[in-house]
Amino acid sequence: MFTIDHPITGAKIEVANKDFSYEINWYDAKEACENLGHGWRLPTFDELVEIYHKFIPYDKGNFDDCDYWRSTKHDGQESYWVCFAGSRNYSTGGSVGGHNTNANMNRVRPVRTL
């Protein structure tokens, strides 16, 4: 089990051990996480940044070098993904962009509050 401390609330967040085995659009990703039960969901932007800082630089957590869906927009923008690719912005934990939530397919790493 992987855990992080939520950077704002301090709550313990469990991070799934692996991604879904397929890429999926945002709407289906939200539903698939909820269907896991027991509070599983897409991570928030802040949680993905914390995941990035805790795991990615150390090659822990089996993360792919690609885009991951998150649960919410960031700063009111139509941006629902964070990129863990080599060109990432190290100050924020990833590049942020505005993929089409219905058409684009990205990776999913579910989380839940413990």
C-alpha positions as CSV (number, residue, x, y, z in Angstrom):
1,M,0.0,0.0,0.0
2,F,1.2,3.5,-0.9
3,T,0.1,6.5,1.2
4,I,0.6,10.2,1.1
5,D,-0.4,13.0,3.5
6,H,-2.9,15.4,1.8
7,P,-0.8,18.6,1.4
8,I,-3.7,20.8,2.6
9,T,-5.8,18.8,5.1
10,G,-3.1,16.4,6.3
11,A,-5.4,13.4,5.9
12,K,-3.9,10.1,5.0
13,I,-4.5,9.1,1.4
14,E,-4.1,5.6,0.1
15,V,-2.8,5.4,-3.4
16,A,-3.6,2.3,-5.4
17,N,-0.6,0.0,-6.1
18,K,-1.0,0.2,-9.8
19,D,-2.8,2.0,-12.6
20,F,-5.8,0.6,-14.4
21,S,-4.5,-1.6,-17.2
22,Y,-6.0,0.6,-19.9
23,E,-6.4,4.3,-20.7
24,I,-9.9,5.7,-20.3
25,N,-11.8,9.0,-20.8
26,W,-12.4,11.2,-17.8
27,Y,-16.1,10.4,-17.3
28,D,-15.5,6.7,-17.4
29,A,-12.5,7.1,-15.2
30,K,-14.6,8.8,-12.5
31,E,-17.2,6.0,-12.7
32,A,-14.6,3.2,-12.7
33,C,-13.0,4.5,-9.6
34,E,-16.3,4.9,-7.8
35,N,-17.2,1.3,-8.9
36,L,-14.1,0.0,-7.0
37,G,-16.1,0.9,-3.8
38,H,-14.9,1.7,-0.4
39,G,-14.2,5.4,-1.2
40,W,-12.0,5.0,-4.2
41,R,-11.9,8.0,-6.5
42,L,-9.8,10.1,-8.9
43,P,-7.1,12.1,-7.1
44,T,-7.3,15.9,-6.8
45,F,-4.7,18.1,-8.4
46,D,-3.0,18.7,-5.0
47,E,-2.9,14.9,-4.4
48,L,-1.4,14.2,-7.8
49,V,1.3,16.9,-7.1
50,E,2.0,15.2,-3.7
51,I,2.2,11.8,-5.4
52,Y,4.6,13.2,-7.9
53,H,6.9,14.6,-5.2
54,K,6.8,11.5,-3.1
55,F,7.1,8.7,-5.8
56,I,8.1,9.9,-9.3
57,P,11.7,11.2,-8.6
58,Y,12.5,8.0,-6.8
59,D,11.0,5.6,-9.4
60,K,8.5,4.3,-6.8
61,G,4.9,3.4,-7.3
62,N,5.1,2.0,-10.8
63,F,3.9,5.2,-12.5
64,D,4.0,5.5,-16.3
65,D,5.6,8.4,-18.0
66,C,2.3,9.8,-19.2
67,D,-0.9,11.8,-18.5
68,Y,-3.1,11.0,-15.5
69,W,-6.7,12.1,-14.9
70,R,-7.5,14.0,-11.8
71,S,-10.9,14.7,-10.2
72,T,-11.2,18.5,-10.6
73,K,-10.4,21.4,-12.8
74,H,-7.4,23.5,-11.7
75,D,-7.7,27.2,-11.1
76,G,-11.0,27.2,-13.0
77,Q,-9.4,26.0,-16.2
78,E,-10.7,23.2,-18.4
79,S,-7.7,21.1,-17.3
80,Y,-8.3,17.6,-15.9
81,W,-5.0,15.9,-16.2
82,V,-1.4,16.1,-14.9
83,C,1.5,14.9,-17.0
84,F,4.2,12.8,-15.4
85,A,6.3,12.8,-18.5
86,G,10.0,13.8,-18.9
87,S,9.1,17.4,-19.8
88,R,7.2,17.9,-16.5
89,N,7.3,21.1,-14.6
90,Y,9.2,20.2,-11.4
91,S,7.8,23.2,-9.4
92,T,4.2,21.9,-9.7
93,G,4.7,18.2,-10.1
94,G,3.6,18.0,-13.7
95,S,2.4,19.9,-16.7
96,V,-1.2,20.8,-16.7
97,G,-3.4,20.8,-19.8
98,G,-6.9,20.8,-21.1
99,H,-7.6,17.5,-22.7
100,N,-11.2,16.9,-23.9
101,T,-12.7,15.0,-21.0
102,N,-14.8,12.8,-23.2
103,A,-12.6,12.1,-26.2
104,N,-9.1,11.9,-24.7
105,M,-7.8,8.7,-23.1
106,N,-5.4,8.9,-20.1
107,R,-4.1,6.8,-17.2
108,V,-5.9,6.4,-13.9
109,R,-4.4,5.9,-10.5
110,P,-7.3,5.7,-7.9
111,V,-6.9,7.0,-4.4
112,R,-9.0,7.1,-1.2
113,T,-9.0,8.8,2.1
114,L,-8.2,6.6,5.0
